[in-house]
Amino acid sequence: MPRPSRRRMADTSRSTARRAFLAALGMRECRITPLAGDASRRRYFRVIDAKGCPHVLMDAPPDSGQPVAVFVQRAAIFAAAGLSVPQLRQVDAEAGFVLMEDFGDALFSTVITDRPAAAVLLYGEAVRALVRLQAEGDRDSLPARSSAERARLALPAIEDYAAAHAPAPEADRAAFLAHLERALGRFAPESGTPVHRDCHADNLVWLPEREGLARVGWLDFQDAELGHPAYDPVSLLCDARRDLPAELVAGAKARFLGESGSDPAEFEAAWAALGAQRSLRILGIFARLARQDGKRAYLAHLPRVWRQLRSHLAHPALAELREVVAAVLPEPNPSLLSTLARSCPTPPAP
């Protein structure tokens, strides 16, 4: 008889721990349904208690490197700024569990797919909420990264994406980091504002029964930090998972500039540099998720991310970085995508 895999044993252990956590809250008789997760080891479940009330359970294993205490602290920052985050109903930081309010299924991505005409309203309100976060969010409680640290966050583009084609020489890696750090140096976060850091349509929930900016519900905010005001807008409007109409993007950018008072030329330069860094990082992370975790669906987004990267690199201030990227990163053509797909592991045996 085959022995169960380590992953299967770990899943069984966490399942038992989840049930024990809920039982201690008087929720032994509940229904648990998995929800779509994110690109991390966190898992989410919808929990329907005996009275039919819905909750969401976040399971962040203690060895995942994603401490629950950080999630709780970031939630408090968003709430204090007047933004909607799920109410935390029970927290066990040591075990890695959070039971929270269920915002429902009206993700921006879902609402806009069902009602495309709603996109202008939803993205407009998201932009207004970003302005509120930047103006009212607690700067003193958030970390900041140097330009060198931000450049290193894009290394997966070399180590996981390009490596599927051919390992990059150390000189190419060094040139990539040096030019990216130089491009980001102008937008160092020493005087930065709070940023969500992963702001896109799958991390925002539409809550129409609420009023004003409270209608925008925020998810996946645990990585919030200090950054440039352009970071979240470019993350929101250059979505790695979906194409947005050019007129929608232009309108939302104009609204952000008008409500934030940002200098247009400075904003466009930051949009390009920060957008390039983000696109480079996403190329690598999506390739890693496919190659290491077998999440092949992420490969379908690489051509879009590549197009976004090229658009950002077209800014005149990024000419040198553009040359380096062209030299060290291959285009995600069908041949490379096929190579990446072949390198994906098969699902673990049950």
N, C-alpha and C positions, 0 to 999 in steps of 0.2 A: 504494500500500500504506500503511495507516495507521501512524503512528509509535507506538511503545509509550508508555504513560503514564509519568509520573515515578514513580508508586507502583510500577508494574510493574518499572521499572528499579531502584528502590531494593530491592524484594523480591529481585530477581535478584542484586544485589550482596551482600545479607546472606546469601542462600542459599550463594553461593560462599564467603563468609567463614566460615559455619558449617562447611561441609565441610572447609575448610582447618584450622580449629581442631581438629576431630575427627581429621583425618588426622595432624596433628602428635602426637596422643596414641596413634597406632597403631590408630585406629578408622576407617580408610578404608572397610573393608567392614562397614558398619553400616546398619541400617534406621532411618529417621527418620520419626516420625509426629507431626503437630501435636496439641497438647493444647489444651483450652479455656483461653483467656486471661482476663485481668482487665480492668478499666477503665483500661488504660494502654497505652503503646506496647511494653511488654515482651511477648515471645512465649515460649511454652514448647513443648518437643518431647520426646517419649519416644524415647530412643535405645537400640536393642538391638544390643549389640556382637556380634562374630563368635562369642563363646562363649555367646551367648544371655542375657547379663546385662543387665538394664534399668538405665538411667540417665535423668535428666531434664536437659535442656539449657535454660538460661535465656538468651535473647537480648535484651539491653538495649542498643540502639544508643547509641553515645557521645553523639549529639546529642539524646537523648531527655529529658535533664534528670533521669535516674534512675540515678545512678552506682552501678556494681557495688560499689565500696568500701563504700558505706553498707549495702548488702545483707549483705556479709560481716561488717561490724561488728555489725549488729543480730543476725545469726545467732549470733555469739559470746555476746552478752548473754543470749539465751534459753537457749543451751546451758549457760552457767555457772550459770543458775538451776535447772538440773536438768530442763529441758523438752526435748521432742523436736523438733528441727529437722533438715532433711535434711543429712547429712554432705556437706561441700563437697569434691569430688574434684579439681577443677582450676579455677583462676580466671585469666582474662585480663581484668583490669580495663580496660586500655587499649582492647581490642577490644570489650568489653561482653559477654563470655561467661562463664557459670558452668556447669560440669558437676557435678551433685550426685546424691545418693541419690534413688532413686525410691520414694516412700512408697506407691505403688499407687493404686488407684481408690476406696478406701473412704472417700470424703468423708462427713462427717457427714450432709450432705443426701441422699446416695445410700443410706447405711445406713438412715436413718430412713424414707425412702420405701419401701424393701424390708421393713423390720421396724419399724413404728411403735412397738411396745412398747419398743424399745431407746432411745427418745428420753430417758426419764427418766435412765437410766444415763449416756448420752453427755453430755447437758447438765449433769448433776451433776458429772461428771468435768471438764468444761470450766470450770465455775465454780471447782472446787478448783484447777485449774491457773492460773486468773487470780489467785487468792489467793496462790499460790506466786510468780507473776511479780511481783506487787506487793510481796511481802515480801522476795524474794531478788534481784530484778533490779537491775542496776547503775544507780543514779540519776545518778551523776556523768558518765556517758558519753552521756546522752540530752538532747536539746534540750527547751526548754519554750516555749510560746507565751503571749503576753499575752492578756487578755480581748479587746482590740481586734483582735488577729490572728485569734483564734478567730471573732469576729463576721464579719470579712471573708471567712473561708472559706465563709460561707453566702451570699455575694453572688450566686453563680450562680442562686439562687432568684429574684432580681430580674432579672439580666442574661440568663439563658438560659431560665428557665421562664416567668416572668411576661411577659417581652418578646415571647413568641410571641402573647400576647393583646393587649398594648399596652405601649409603652415607659413605664417608671415615671418620673415627674417627679423631679428631683434632690432635692426636699424629701422625697418619700416614701422615697427611697434613704437619705437622711441619718437620717430617723426610724427606719427599719428597723435601721440599724447602731447607732444610739444606744441603742435599747431592748434590742437583743440583747446588746450589750456590757454594759449595766447588769445584765441577767439573769445573765450569765456571770461577772460580777465577783466574786460571792460564792464562786465555785469556781475561783479563779485557781490555776494549777499550781505556784506557787513552792515549796510543800512537797508537791508531787504525787508520784505513784508511777508506775512504768513502765506504759504502756498500749500494747497492740498497735495500736489505732486503726482496725482494720477486721476486728474479730472477729465472724465469722458462720459459718454451717454449710458454706459453700463454701470456707472457708479453714482448716478443721480436718479432719484425717484420723484415722480410728479405726485403731489399731495393736494389735489384741487379743493378738498374740503377745508383747507387752511387758508390763511390770508397773507397777502404780500409775499415777502421773501421766504416765509415759512413754508410756502408751497414747494420749494425745492428741498428735497430730502437728500442728505449726504451719506454715502457709504464709503468704506475702504479708506478712511482718513487717517489711519494710524501712522503713515509715513510723512505726515505734514511737517514742514520745516520752514526756515526763512529762505527766501529766494527773491528773484527779480519779479516785479509785477507782471511781466509778460509771460512768465512760465505757464501758469494755469490757463490763460487764454489760448496759447498755442497748443497745449495739451487737449483742451476741449474742442477746438475748431480744426485741428489737424489730427483727426481721430484715426488711429491705426487700424481700426476694425471696420470703418465705413467711410464712404465718400459723401461729402457734404456739398450742396450747391454753392457755387462761387458767390452768388449774390447773398446767400445766407451768411457765409463767412465774412464777407465785406461789411454787411450790416451789423453783425455782432461785434466786429472789431471797432467799427465807428462808434457803436454804443459804449463800448468799454473806454475808448479814448475820451468820449464826451463826459462820461460819469466819473472817471478817475482823474481827469485832468492831466493825463500823461502827455509828454511831448511826442508828436507823431513820428518824427525822424528817429528819435531815440528808441521808441517802441518798435519800429520796423527793424532796426538793427538788432535789438534784443530778440525779437520774434525769430529772426533768421538764425542767430547764433544758438539760442536755446532750443529752437526747433530742430536744428541740425544735431545737437547733442542728444536730444531725446530720440530722434529717429535712429541715430547710430546705436544707442542703447537698446532700443526696441528690436532692431534687426538681430542683435546678438541674443537678447533674452528669448525672443520667439524661436530662434534657431536652437537655443539650449533646451527650451521646453520640449521641442520636438525630438532632439537627439538624445537627451538624457531621460525624459519622462514619457516618451512615446506620444506626445500630444501633437499629432500631425496636423490638426486643424489650424494651428498657428502658422503653418507654412503658407497657407492661402493668402495671408495678409502681407507677406514680404514684398511682393511687387508694388503694392500701394505705399508701403513705408518707404521703399526706394524712391518712388516718384516724389513723395513729400520731402525726402532728404535732398534730392536734386533741386527742388524748388527753393529750399532754404539756402542751399549752397550757391545759388545764383546771385545772392546779394554781393555787391562789389567788395565789401569788407571781408568776405570769406574766400577770396580768390586763392590764397595759398592753401587753405584747408581743402578747398575743392580739388586742387591738384593732387594733394596727398591722398585723399579718399579715392580718387580715380585710379591712383597707382596701387593701392593696397586692398581695395574691396572689389570683388567681382559683382556684376549685375545679377540679380536673381532671375536668370533666364530659365527656360525649361530644363536645361541640362543640370544647372546647379540645384534647382528645386528637386529634381529627380535624385541627385546625389544625397541631398539632405534627407529625403524621404527614405532612401535605402538605409541610412544610418540610424533610423529610429528603432528603438528596441521594440520587441513584441510585448504585448501585455503579459504580466506575470501569470504564471499558472495558478489556478485556484487551489 
